Amino acid sequence: MAADISGTPHDQYPHPVAPSRVRCSGKILLSFLQEVALPSGCYSRIQSSRNREEVTLMAREDRSNDAPRSIEVSTGIICGIDSSVQYRCGNTTILCVASLEEGTPKWNTKPSGWATADYQMMPYSVTPRLDRVSHRSPDGRATEIKRLIGRSLRAGLDLSLMPGYTIRVDCDVLHADGGTRTASINACAVAVSLLIQQHLTSGIFATDPRRALILGMSAGILDQELLVDLDYEEDSSASLDLNLIGTSTGEVVEVVGGCERGPVAMETMQSVIDAARGGIVQVSQMLDEHLVAMSP
C-alpha cells in the first residue's frame, strides 16, 4: 500500500473530501493574491489570472503528466502578523505563518541565528475528522514533517547573517489532498521571503540572509505512467513515489521516498527524480515574479 504524499496511513487519515469548485485554466492557472499596504496589516488582495474558468473538480486530465497542479497564493491572511500566506496546490491548502523572534535556542552557542518550523493537520483537513492534537497520542508523522520543513528552511538561509534572531514558521494543513509536505515547503518559501523583506526594510537585517529559493515537488509511477505532483488518489495507488526538495537550478537538499511493490532499476528512480526536478522548475517560474528578489 502506497503512503500518500502527506505520508499518512490510509486507516488513520482517510480520503479527504474535495472542495466543490477549483479554478483551473488548461494545464496551469496561477492566481496570485498579493498583499497591499494597509496600516493594520490586514488582508487585502490584488488578483491576476489568465483565461480563468470554473470547473467542478481538478483532475489529472486537466494537466499533462509532467505538469504541477494549479497554484493560488494569498498573503496578509492574518492581521498583526509579520507574514502570513495561504498556499493552495490543487485541492491541498496550507496556512503558513512566519515570524521573527529575538533570541536563539540555548544550545546555539554560535554567533548566528536559527530557523525552525512546525506542522500540523487541522481536524477538518480530512474526513473523518481528526482529533485535536491535545486529544491524541504524540504524532510521529508531524514531527518528521516539521523536521523536513525546518531542514529545507535552513538550507536556504545563511544563519550567520541573522545573529540573535530566530525565524519561526508554522504550517497548518487546512485541507489535505496529497502533497502537504511539498506544499508546506513552498508556502514557507513565500512567507519567509516576505518576512525577510520587511525586516530588511526595517533595518533589523543589514544583509539579506537568503542564499537560495528552496522548493519541493513530488513525483511517482502509477500504472507505468510517470506523474508529477501526485494527489491523494494517485499517490495511494502509486508503485513508487518520492518528494524532492531543492532549487530550480538542480541543487538538491533532500530526497524522501521509495517503492511500494518491489525494487526498481536505478534508471527508473533517476527518471522520477528528474521529473520532480522539472516540477520544481515549473513551480519556481509560477512563483518567481511574485517573490521578493534576493538582494545581491
TAPETA-V577928 format. One record per residue. BURIAL is 1 if it has 24 or more other ideal C-beta (glycine too) atoms within 12 Angstrom, else 0. Layout:
# TAPETA-V577928
burial: <BURIAL & BURIAL>
This chain:
# TAPETA-V577928
burial: <0 & 1 & 1 & 1 & 1 & 1 & 1 & 1 & 0 & 0 & 0 & 0 & 1 & 0 & 1 & 1 & 0 & 1 & 1 & 0 & 0 & 1 & 1 & 1 & 0 & 0 & 1 & 1 & 1 & 1 & 1 & 1 & 1 & 1 & 1 & 0 & 0 & 0 & 0 & 0 & 0 & 0 & 0 & 0 & 0 & 0 & 0 & 0 & 0 & 0 & 0 & 0 & 0 & 0 & 0 & 0 & 0 & 1 & 0 & 1 & 0 & 1 & 1 & 0 & 1 & 1 & 1 & 1 & 1 & 1 & 1 & 1 & 1 & 1 & 1 & 1 & 1 & 1 & 0 & 0 & 1 & 1 & 1 & 1 & 1 & 1 & 1 & 1 & 1 & 1 & 1 & 1 & 1 & 1 & 1 & 1 & 1 & 1 & 1 & 1 & 0 & 0 & 0 & 1 & 0 & 0 & 0 & 0 & 0 & 0 & 0 & 0 & 1 & 1 & 1 & 1 & 1 & 1 & 1 & 1 & 1 & 1 & 0 & 0 & 1 & 1 & 0 & 0 & 0 & 1 & 0 & 0 & 0 & 0 & 0 & 0 & 0 & 0 & 1 & 0 & 1 & 1 & 0 & 0 & 1 & 1 & 0 & 1 & 1 & 1 & 1 & 1 & 1 & 1 & 1 & 1 & 1 & 0 & 1 & 0 & 1 & 1 & 0 & 0 & 1 & 1 & 1 & 1 & 1 & 1 & 1 & 1 & 1 & 1 & 1 & 1 & 1 & 1 & 1 & 1 & 1 & 1 & 1 & 1 & 1 & 1 & 1 & 1 & 1 & 1 & 1 & 1 & 1 & 1 & 1 & 1 & 1 & 1 & 1 & 1 & 0 & 0 & 0 & 1 & 1 & 0 & 0 & 1 & 1 & 1 & 1 & 1 & 1 & 1 & 1 & 1 & 1 & 1 & 1 & 1 & 1 & 1 & 0 & 0 & 0 & 1 & 1 & 1 & 1 & 1 & 1 & 1 & 1 & 1 & 1 & 1 & 1 & 1 & 1 & 1 & 1 & 1 & 1 & 1 & 1 & 1 & 1 & 1 & 0 & 0 & 0 & 1 & 1 & 1 & 1 & 1 & 1 & 0 & 0 & 0 & 0 & 0 & 0 & 1 & 0 & 0 & 0 & 0 & 1 & 0 & 1 & 1 & 1 & 1 & 1 & 1 & 1 & 1 & 1 & 1 & 1 & 1 & 1 & 1 & 0 & 1 & 1 & 0 & 0 & 1 & 1 & 1 & 0 & 0 & 0 & 0>
